[in-house]
Amino acid sequence: MKTTIDIPEKVLTEAIRHTGAKTKREAVVAAVEDFNRRHRLAALAKRLRGSMPNLMTQEDLQAMRADRQWEAAK
């Protein structure tokens, strides 16, 4: 679909740099895809919030990794 949009040059240049795109079109497509993916993940996280009480926390994972490192060092 062709669309004409006015994107500030500085913003587009930064998007090209961050995405590694070779063209302006690639940069815009990558940015829109990333935006959509992040919003889908946020919606999923909102739906799942509190539905998995037994899910490992970040602190549990770090403690488990520390225990494994300690065991490996013996």
BAKOL-948790 format. One record per residue (C-alpha): residue number from 1; residue in three letters; x, y, z. Coordinates in steps of 0.25 Angstrom, whole numbers, always signed. Example, Ala and Ser with C-alpha at 12.3 -4.5 7.8 and 13.67 -1.06 7.14 Angstrom:
2
<pt><nr>1</nr><rest>ALA</rest><px>+49</px><py>-18</py><pz>+31</pz></pt>
<pt><nr>2</nr><rest>SER</rest><px>+55</px><py>-4</py><pz>+29</pz></pt>
***
This chain:
74
<pt><nr>1</nr><rest>MET</rest><px>+0</px><py>+0</py><pz>+0</pz></pt>
<pt><nr>2</nr><rest>LYS</rest><px>+6</px><py>+13</py><pz>-4</pz></pt>
<pt><nr>3</nr><rest>THR</rest><px>+5</px><py>+25</py><pz>+6</pz></pt>
<pt><nr>4</nr><rest>THR</rest><px>+11</px><py>+38</py><pz>+7</pz></pt>
<pt><nr>5</nr><rest>ILE</rest><px>+16</px><py>+42</py><pz>+20</pz></pt>
<pt><nr>6</nr><rest>ASP</rest><px>+25</px><py>+53</py><pz>+25</pz></pt>
<pt><nr>7</nr><rest>ILE</rest><px>+35</px><py>+48</py><pz>+35</pz></pt>
<pt><nr>8</nr><rest>PRO</rest><px>+46</px><py>+57</py><pz>+41</pz></pt>
<pt><nr>9</nr><rest>GLU</rest><px>+59</px><py>+54</py><pz>+35</pz></pt>
<pt><nr>10</nr><rest>LYS</rest><px>+66</px><py>+52</py><pz>+48</pz></pt>
<pt><nr>11</nr><rest>VAL</rest><px>+56</px><py>+42</py><pz>+53</pz></pt>
<pt><nr>12</nr><rest>LEU</rest><px>+57</px><py>+34</py><pz>+40</pz></pt>
<pt><nr>13</nr><rest>THR</rest><px>+72</px><py>+34</py><pz>+40</pz></pt>
<pt><nr>14</nr><rest>GLU</rest><px>+72</px><py>+29</py><pz>+55</pz></pt>
<pt><nr>15</nr><rest>ALA</rest><px>+62</px><py>+18</py><pz>+51</pz></pt>
<pt><nr>16</nr><rest>ILE</rest><px>+71</px><py>+14</py><pz>+39</pz></pt>
<pt><nr>17</nr><rest>ARG</rest><px>+83</px><py>+13</py><pz>+49</pz></pt>
<pt><nr>18</nr><rest>HIS</rest><px>+75</px><py>+5</py><pz>+59</pz></pt>
<pt><nr>19</nr><rest>THR</rest><px>+69</px><py>-5</py><pz>+50</pz></pt>
<pt><nr>20</nr><rest>GLY</rest><px>+81</px><py>-7</py><pz>+41</pz></pt>
<pt><nr>21</nr><rest>ALA</rest><px>+71</px><py>-4</py><pz>+29</pz></pt>
<pt><nr>22</nr><rest>LYS</rest><px>+77</px><py>-1</py><pz>+15</pz></pt>
<pt><nr>23</nr><rest>THR</rest><px>+65</px><py>+7</py><pz>+11</pz></pt>
<pt><nr>24</nr><rest>LYS</rest><px>+56</px><py>+17</py><pz>+17</pz></pt>
<pt><nr>25</nr><rest>ARG</rest><px>+44</px><py>+7</py><pz>+14</pz></pt>
<pt><nr>26</nr><rest>GLU</rest><px>+51</px><py>-4</py><pz>+21</pz></pt>
<pt><nr>27</nr><rest>ALA</rest><px>+53</px><py>+5</py><pz>+33</pz></pt>
<pt><nr>28</nr><rest>VAL</rest><px>+39</px><py>+9</py><pz>+34</pz></pt>
<pt><nr>29</nr><rest>VAL</rest><px>+34</px><py>-5</py><pz>+32</pz></pt>
<pt><nr>30</nr><rest>ALA</rest><px>+43</px><py>-10</py><pz>+43</pz></pt>
<pt><nr>31</nr><rest>ALA</rest><px>+39</px><py>+1</py><pz>+53</pz></pt>
<pt><nr>32</nr><rest>VAL</rest><px>+24</px><py>-2</py><pz>+50</pz></pt>
<pt><nr>33</nr><rest>GLU</rest><px>+26</px><py>-17</py><pz>+52</pz></pt>
<pt><nr>34</nr><rest>ASP</rest><px>+33</px><py>-15</py><pz>+65</pz></pt>
<pt><nr>35</nr><rest>PHE</rest><px>+23</px><py>-5</py><pz>+70</pz></pt>
<pt><nr>36</nr><rest>ASN</rest><px>+12</px><py>-15</py><pz>+67</pz></pt>
<pt><nr>37</nr><rest>ARG</rest><px>+19</px><py>-27</py><pz>+73</pz></pt>
<pt><nr>38</nr><rest>ARG</rest><px>+21</px><py>-19</py><pz>+86</pz></pt>
<pt><nr>39</nr><rest>HIS</rest><px>+7</px><py>-15</py><pz>+87</pz></pt>
<pt><nr>40</nr><rest>ARG</rest><px>+3</px><py>-30</py><pz>+85</pz></pt>
<pt><nr>41</nr><rest>LEU</rest><px>+12</px><py>-34</py><pz>+96</pz></pt>
<pt><nr>42</nr><rest>ALA</rest><px>+7</px><py>-23</py><pz>+105</pz></pt>
<pt><nr>43</nr><rest>ALA</rest><px>-7</px><py>-28</py><pz>+103</pz></pt>
<pt><nr>44</nr><rest>LEU</rest><px>-3</px><py>-42</py><pz>+105</pz></pt>
<pt><nr>45</nr><rest>ALA</rest><px>+4</px><py>-39</py><pz>+118</pz></pt>
<pt><nr>46</nr><rest>LYS</rest><px>-8</px><py>-31</py><pz>+123</pz></pt>
<pt><nr>47</nr><rest>ARG</rest><px>-18</px><py>-43</py><pz>+120</pz></pt>
<pt><nr>48</nr><rest>LEU</rest><px>-8</px><py>-53</py><pz>+127</pz></pt>
<pt><nr>49</nr><rest>ARG</rest><px>-5</px><py>-44</py><pz>+139</pz></pt>
<pt><nr>50</nr><rest>GLY</rest><px>-8</px><py>-52</py><pz>+152</pz></pt>
<pt><nr>51</nr><rest>SER</rest><px>-12</px><py>-64</py><pz>+144</pz></pt>
<pt><nr>52</nr><rest>MET</rest><px>+0</px><py>-72</py><pz>+147</pz></pt>
<pt><nr>53</nr><rest>PRO</rest><px>+3</px><py>-71</py><pz>+162</pz></pt>
<pt><nr>54</nr><rest>ASN</rest><px>+14</px><py>-82</py><pz>+161</pz></pt>
<pt><nr>55</nr><rest>LEU</rest><px>+22</px><py>-76</py><pz>+151</pz></pt>
<pt><nr>56</nr><rest>MET</rest><px>+36</px><py>-74</py><pz>+155</pz></pt>
<pt><nr>57</nr><rest>THR</rest><px>+40</px><py>-59</py><pz>+158</pz></pt>
<pt><nr>58</nr><rest>GLN</rest><px>+52</px><py>-52</py><pz>+154</pz></pt>
<pt><nr>59</nr><rest>GLU</rest><px>+58</px><py>-54</py><pz>+168</pz></pt>
<pt><nr>60</nr><rest>ASP</rest><px>+55</px><py>-69</py><pz>+168</pz></pt>
<pt><nr>61</nr><rest>LEU</rest><px>+63</px><py>-70</py><pz>+154</pz></pt>
<pt><nr>62</nr><rest>GLN</rest><px>+75</px><py>-62</py><pz>+159</pz></pt>
<pt><nr>63</nr><rest>ALA</rest><px>+75</px><py>-71</py><pz>+172</pz></pt>
<pt><nr>64</nr><rest>MET</rest><px>+75</px><py>-84</py><pz>+164</pz></pt>
<pt><nr>65</nr><rest>ARG</rest><px>+86</px><py>-79</py><pz>+154</pz></pt>
<pt><nr>66</nr><rest>ALA</rest><px>+94</px><py>-75</py><pz>+166</pz></pt>
<pt><nr>67</nr><rest>ASP</rest><px>+92</px><py>-89</py><pz>+172</pz></pt>
<pt><nr>68</nr><rest>ARG</rest><px>+96</px><py>-96</py><pz>+159</pz></pt>
<pt><nr>69</nr><rest>GLN</rest><px>+109</px><py>-87</py><pz>+158</pz></pt>
<pt><nr>70</nr><rest>TRP</rest><px>+112</px><py>-91</py><pz>+172</pz></pt>
<pt><nr>71</nr><rest>GLU</rest><px>+110</px><py>-106</py><pz>+169</pz></pt>
<pt><nr>72</nr><rest>ALA</rest><px>+119</px><py>-105</py><pz>+157</pz></pt>
<pt><nr>73</nr><rest>ALA</rest><px>+130</px><py>-98</py><pz>+164</pz></pt>
<pt><nr>74</nr><rest>LYS</rest><px>+132</px><py>-109</py><pz>+174</pz></pt>
***
